[in-house]
Amino acid sequence: MAEISTIDKQQARRAFNRAAATYDAVAELQNEIGARLIERLDYIRLQPARILDLGAGTGAFSNALLKRYRKADVIALDIAENMLQRVPSRAGWFRRPRCVCADGELLPFADNSFDLIFSNLMLQWCVDLESTLSELRRVLAPGGLLMFTTLGPDTLMELRASWEAVDGYTHVNAFIDMHDVGDCLVKTRWAEPVMDSERITVTYRKLRTLMDDLKQIGAHNVTLGRPGGLTGRRRMQQLAEAYEGYRVDGVLPASYEVVYGHAWSPLNKQSSGPGNAVPLASLQPPGE
């Protein structure tokens, strides 16, 4: 079963807040994965009235969901306030997502608040996946749908192995195996869970470009076992030399194991408790 991760949640929040200004310019992979998840909604008959975009970032898919479900109320939730401040600039004048800055592991909503939860590349940042899935099930109405992507353990395997050749610290975030995610869905009593995965490889001419991209989207090392202080020039040179072993046809690969999943909230679902309820009508976009 999936274990509680070693993610430093406060460090992750700070990293994503710092990355808000650069995120959209370098988030090509994240946007492509989210677009593939949106496409999967074509095969599901659902007309949700209330949608939660969990880990919304700067709101690219909050607005895609508003366009797809024109009568729906969409809530964009993210742990990083600076990300959410960019959401209104993506939206039209008449319909905008309403924004909530909160931790996805402790949602400020009453039971059964949503009909669809859409989450692109957020679950890998949760400290306790099982607890998070229970919380999502609490706020999803009976018959509601959870659609998500996350990252599997082969993500950035070249970078992880290269760092292991340099020192004994944790330099790359750990990701949970697809089968363990599925087991968590079953254990937390989701109905009809479906899981699959694919491998996407991004190539770089220089290792520094990969490292800069990870920093600019806020996805650099936020594990509790990370080394303290700055990484010295000598260790970076050792890392670069180790990574060169993966160069093929003049480029360095960076592998991403993308995990897709969906599951339903049971029709006979029982209440999980009141949570920290906030009336949806009280939520407003930033600046309003």
N, C-alpha and C positions, 0 to 999 in steps of 0.2 A: 504493500500500500504506500501511497504518497506520504512522505514525511513533511513536517513543518520545515519550511525553507530557511535559508540563512540570509534572506533579504533584510537589509537595514531600511525599514520603511521611511524613516525620517530623511535618510540620505537620498532615497529614491525621490521623495517629494521635492527636495532641494534641487536635485539634478534636473527634474522635469520643469521646474519653475525657471531655472537658468536657461534651459533649452528652448523655451517658448518662442523666442525671437528668431531662432534658426531652424526650428523643427520643419516647417512646411517646405523649406528649400531643399531638404535632404531626405524627406520621408517618402521617396518614390516606392521603395519596397513595401512599406507599411500601407501606403495607399493602394497598391496593387493587390495586396492580400485582402484588405477591406473590401475592395471592389468585387473580388471573387466571392466573398462572403455575402455581399449584397445580392449578387446574381443567383445565389442559392435560394433566395426568397421567391424567385420566379416559380419554383416547383412546390411551393407550400401555399395552401389556401388559408389565408388568414387576413382579417381586416381589423387590426388592432386599433383601439381608441386611445390607448395610453402606452407610450414606448419609452424605455430607458436605454439611452446610449451610455453604456458603462465603460468608463475610461475613454471619454470622448475626445480628449486632447483639444485641438483647435477647432473641432466641430465639422470636419469634412463629411462624416457619415451621419451626423445629426441632421444636416441639411439634406443629404441624400434620402434619408428616411422620411423627412417632411415632404419631399417631392413625390416619393413613392406612395405614401399614405396621406393623402391631402386633407383628410378630416381628422388626423391623429394629433394628439398632444405629445410633443417630444421633449424629454428632459435630458439635457447633456450633463453628465456627472463626471468629474475628474478630481483627482487629489491635488492637482496643481492649479492654483488660482490664476497664475499668469497664462496658462494655456486657455482657460475658459474666457479670459478677457478678449481673446481673438475670435471667439465664436460669432458674435454679432456681425462682424465684417463679412462673413461668408453668406449671411442670410439675406432674404428679401425684406422689403419694407413691411409687408403685411403679416408674414408668418415667420417667427423665429423660434428656435429652441429656447426653453427656459433652462437656466444654468444653476447647478448646485455643486459647490466645492465640498467634497466629503470623501471619506475612505470607503472604497467599495466593499470592504470587509465588515463594515458596520453602517448600514444604510439608514438614512434619516427619513424613512417612509413607513407608512402603516402596512399591515398585511394586505396582500391582494391589490396592490396599487397599480400594477402594470399588466398589459396583455402580451407584450413582447419585450424581451431584454436582448439587446444587440451589443456584443462586446468584441472589439477587434484588438487583439494583442494586449490585453490587460491582465488576464488571469495569471500570467507568469510572474507578475509583480506582487502577488498575494503571499502573505506569510503562511497562512493555513488554508489550503485549497478546500478541504472538506468543510470547514466552518464557513468559508465564503459561499460555497454552493448551497449550503443550508440557508444562508441569508438571502441568496437570490431566489430560492424556492419560496421563502417566506413572503417576499414582496410581489411575486408573480401570481396572478389570479389563476384559479383552476382552469385548465385547458389552455393556459398561456404557453408561449414558446420561448426557450432560451437558445440563441444562436451565438456561437463564439468561435474565435480563433485563439490559439496560444502557441508557444514554441516548445518543441521537443528537445531531448538531451543532446542530439547531434548538432544543434545550432552552434555555430562558431567553433566547431570541433577543431579546426586547424589552429585557430588562435589559442584555444585552451591547451592543446598539445604543445604548441610552441612555448607558451609560458611555463608549462611544466618542465620543459628542458632548461629553463633559466633559474627558477627558484621554487620554493615550496609553498608560496602564498596562493590564495585564491584570487585570480584575476578576471575570471569570466563567470557571469551569473549562471547558476545551475537551473536546469529546466526539467520538468516532470515528464516521465514517459507517457505516451498516449494511452496505454493500457491502464496505467494507474489513474489517469484522469477519468477514464471510463468506469473504473471501479469506484471512484469517489462519487460519480453520478448515481450509480446503483445504490451505494451505501446511504446516500442522502435522499433516496426515494424519489428520484426523477423517473418519469415514465418514458419508455421507448428511446433510450439514449442511442445515438448513432455517432460513430467516430471514424475519421479517416485522416490521412496525412499525405503530404507531398514534400519533395526536396526542391528548394530553390537555391541556385548558386549565383552569387553576385561576384563579379571579378574586378580587381583593382590592379593598376600598374605599380602602385607603391603602398606599402603597409601603412604609412602615415595617413593616407587618404581614408583608409578603413577606420583607423583609430579616431580621426577627426569626425567622420560620419557618425560613429557611435556616440561621441560626445555631444554632437550638435542635435541629436534626437533625444538625448537624455538617457541613453541605454548603455552607458559605460558601467564599469564595475561598482555595484552597490551592495556587495556581500559583506557580512560581518567579518569574514576572514581576509579581507583585502589588506594589502600592506599600507602602513601609515606613511605620510609624507609623499613627496614627489618621486616619480620614477626616474632614476639617474640615467645619464647618457650611456653608460656602459651596459646597463641592463637592457635598454632599448636597442642597443646595437646587437646584443646577444639574441633578443627576441627576433629582430629582423633577420639575422643569420639563420635561426631555426625555421622561421616561416618560409625562407627561400626554398626549402626542400619541397614545398607544395607548388612552386611555380610551374605552370604548364603553358606552352605557347606564348610565353612572354607576359602572362598575367598571374596574379595571386587569387585563388578562390576563397570565398567566404560562404560557407554552407549555412542554410537555414532550414531546419525541419519544422514545417508549418503543420500544425494540428488543427483540424476543423471538427466541430462538434455541434450537435443540437439535441435537445431533450424537451419533454413536455411536462408542465405542472399537472399532476394527477387531478382528474375531475372530482375525486372523493377526498381531496386534500383537506387536512385538518389544520386549524390555526396553530402557528408557531410562537405566538406571543405578540405583544403590542409593538415592539421595537421602539424607536425614537421617532414618533410620527410627526411629520410636517405636512399640513394640507397642501395639495398640489396647487391650489388656486393662489397660494401665497408666494409662489416662486416666480421670480421675474428675471428676464435677461439682464446682464450687466449694463449699467447706465440708464436703467429705466426705473 
